[in-house]
Amino acid sequence: MRKLLVVCGIVLCCFFCASARGIVPPSKSAQVRGKVVDAAGAAVSSAAVTLTDLSTNTANHATTRSDGTFDFSGVSAGPYIISIEKSGFESYSERLSPATQNNITATLQVAKLNDSVVVRGTVNPEATPVPSREDVLLMPQTVRVLDRKQLDAAGPVAGGAQMLQYTPGANVMGYGQTGATKYTVILNGLQQGWAGEATSFIGAGSLDITYDGIPVVDPATGLWQSATMPQNLVIQDVQVNYGPGPADGRWYTDVGGRVEFTPVQPTEERHLSVAATQGPDNQQNFAFVGNTGHFKGWSTVLGGGLGRADDFREAPDGFGNHTRNGSVFGKTVRTASAGSFTFGVLYAKGGGYRPTVIPTADVQLIDPVSGIHFSQPGCGFYCALPYASYNKYDTNEMFMTYARQRMYFSPTSTLENSAWYTHIRRFHRRNQDALAQGSQVDEWNNPHSNMFGDQIRFTQVLPYNTVSFGGYLISEVYNSHNLFYNPIDGGSGSQQIVGVGSKFRSGYFQQDNVTFFAQDDVHPIARIHIIPSVRVDGFSTNYSDQAQRDITFAPNTYFTQNSDGTVSPSAGPVYETHCALYPQGQTPNEDPFNNVFGTPVNSSDGNAAKDQGSLCGAHESRSAVEPGIDASVMPKDWLMIYGGYDVIYRSPALGGGGGQFQAVNPTYYTLAKAAYGQFGGKIHFTNAPVLRNFIAGVSYFHNDYTNQEIDFETANGVEETGGGDSTYHGVDAFFDADPSSNLHFFFNFSGEATNFTKYIQGGPSLAECAAQKLTCVSYANIPVSYVPDITLNTGVYYGIQYHDRTILEPRFWVESTGKQYIWSNNGILNSGIAGPTKTSMPSYTIANLSFNAPVVFKKQSFNLRLDLLNVGNTQYNEFEYISSGQYFAALAPDPTNLPNGYINAYPGAPRMIYGTITYQF
């Protein structure tokens, strides 16, 4: 590692010194000009033209004029790739050298396949266009771009997490079928998100998620709340970068890679698109996107959507576990000769009732309200508990506003600055729970975050290298507010009153991340790029337990109503806390604001109300240096070979609960480290035999993830602490082809093996566990849970034509998820401690079918779409775990002899049929 740091440092210093001595690019006097026409020879205006220099991998952008012409002046001798994009036409690309070929005529062919519902118009060059196949070819790492053709496969009511199911190596688990509910996403074994009982088994927050280039992962919790990306129809494309990659594109959780959700962008022309969807289980969705086009230097887009649905899980009383979601976004771009200014805003909210897991076998669990045997064999594969037995409403919302300024000091010098503010709020309300009777039967969970960030980057193109450096600062305040209570014991959620036996928290985390990076893309000759990079990361966390200030206690004596209408006095709660500021033995007392202070008591005290904060306050800071080197070579115009080795550090986070210091002692606060290596190749042809225009890629990856803090909470609320190391290696592959203008294929595959090389639950090491007489278990060489050995999806779209116009477009695709090992909460199987197992859940494959019928009237168009998801109505579970029996203990006939070792599951959705009508003009 030290040798790698020294090498990277020497390379960077040499090229910075060369820059300081005034090396400037050679004279650029070549010119590229041309004209874009359609098949009839008519000029095509407002087409996006990109000229990419293969020596530097830098791009110049232009838009065709009203007569279809364009030009680039002052460019070098190349070689170049020129690509042209225009809505309604097939993409065009060509290799050229300005020294010998500086005037071209590009003929665009009309696209025969329907290209989604809301994407229309040429994207403003200063906005964020869909990466072309040429762009993907030139990227020096494994990258998969999901355009609208593949995003449509997720279905019209899918959210952001479900869209990711179609990238290689993805496994998406959740409890719903719309974007309103939460999901856990695992990509090549690394996790992001949290979906009910599908909790964190490998350390939450190991993937980065961005929206239009801005990070949306909460730095304190490490989590992305997928319900804040609820609307499929307003997303332009999704770009998945595998591995950390070069330093200048990295954020703070890129251990396994980065997922960029790009919304529909401002375009050069005016247009409006609206789409309405009707589906089963009262599913309805409406989405719209409007674009002003280019007007006096400004281009603006505004869009959004609303959705509502019942869940496919059926309760005996007809309770549908209803969900709702909505989002609205806007973005405006002001272009000028010296740069551009961008301003954007997003508000999104998704919420719904969250059904419980269900046992896969009948173990005689009887619901007290309906009398059903609660299990898939007992009451149906998609059975749910009735409203009176269990109802928990889970809401997630996010507001974000951001600005980006790009300044061109010269054709070779660029400065870019992005600033943003994000507010994230999560609200859980549980009012009925037959599974958790007692003093914590209800829940009022309301954590929230406020985050400010700023990133600056400077790029200088030199004759034989491209230097970039910069950094970012992110400052966040996260509050972990939560209250478990029972009204009978004096508690109240809406009034935030702690009763007897309550559990509560309100910790404040000031999370500050500061990062500086430097990177040099060395290209000594055209088509060879060597990219050493280095990042210096600083992580700082300040913690303060303010539960005693934010939450009110029930009086020392309060009155409860008896069943006969009389009232009885009851003793109030006793404050149990770890905070040493409140002396042992002090009796509770009320201050004038009705807050009870005092007494850290033993939890066996019947009146104890427990503050979940582990200490009064703390401050911890950590820093690390992240070296990396990536390289690529392009021996042929159609072939790219690449590889890299990158190191990244991550600040530990407990996830969706109380934050880092609720269960983790600050002295154990260490940075997790990932060392990620990959090697692969990509090919792209624009006019190949048989396949014609296609791109394909295959890569091998190996990721060593060490010093992980793997804390989790079992289904019945027991918190477990552990840590260790894990390793991941495998192969990812993808393929897109357009053999003709009315035929499209796609293919995504991943094969992977994982295991814990070291993982101890219950203590820092087995030796220390023995010394302290702790119950600890080692899970070394046990597979990492929920990482399928194989994932595969493939599909074909075909346009049936009449008089050279597509009248019907059938689409067929399949998804297959292989064997994956599951987690166990069963103390009997795991020596009293939950952990990974070598028990696997069944693989599954589902088939899907869709039909599009476009109707075009001059500049207006309608599209009628019918989606049949899981057309074979396959019954499968997308998540399973082994139960200790505690979660459903209240339903067991004999609470002294609980069944255990059975499997609880979230079933996948049955056959779903959706109809969508879209209008565009």
Secondary structure, 3 states (H helix, E strand, C coil): CHHHHHHHHHHHHHHHHHHHCCCCCCCCCEEEEEEEEECCCCECCCCEEEEEECCCCEEEEEECCCCCEEEEEEECCCCEEEEEECCCECCEEEEECCCCCCEEEEEECECCCCCCCCCCCCECCCCCCCCCHHHHHHCCCCEEEECHHHHHHHCCCCCHHHHHHHCCCEEEEECCCCCCCCEEEEECCEEEECECCECCCCCCCCCEEEECCEECCCCCCCCCCHHHCCCHHHEEEEEEEECCCCHHHCCCCCCCEEEEEEECCCECCEEEEEEEEECCCCCEEEEEEEEEEEECCEEEEEEEEEEEECCCCECCCCCCCCEEEEEEEEEEEEEECCEEEEEEEEEEEEEEECCCCEECCCCCCECCCCCCECCHHHHCCCECCCCCCEEEEEEEEEEEEEEEEEEEEECCEEEEEEEEEEEEEEEEEEEEECCCCCCCCEEEECCEEEEEEEEEEEEEECCCEEEEEEEEEEEEEEECCEEEECHHHCCECCCCEECCCCEEECEEEEEEEEEEEEEEEECCCCCEEEEEEEEEEEEEEEEEECHHHHCEECCCEEEEECCCCCEEEEECCEEECCCCCCCCCCCCEECCCCCEECCCCCCCCCCEEEECCCCCEEEEEEEEEEEEEEEEEEEECCEEEEEEEEEEEECCCCCCCCCHHHHCCHHHCCCEEEEEEEEEEEEEEEEECCCEEEEEEEEEEEEEEEEEECCEECCCCCEECEEEEEEEEEEEEEEEEEEECCEEEEEEEEEEEEEEEEEEECCCCHHHHHHCCCCCEECCCCCCCCCCCEEEEEEEEECEEECCEEEEEEEEEEEEECCEEEEECCCCCCCCCCEEEEEEECCEEEEEEEEEEEEEECCEEEEEEEEEECCCCCCCEEEEEECCCCCCHHHCCCCCCCCCCCEEEEECCCCEEEEEEEEEC
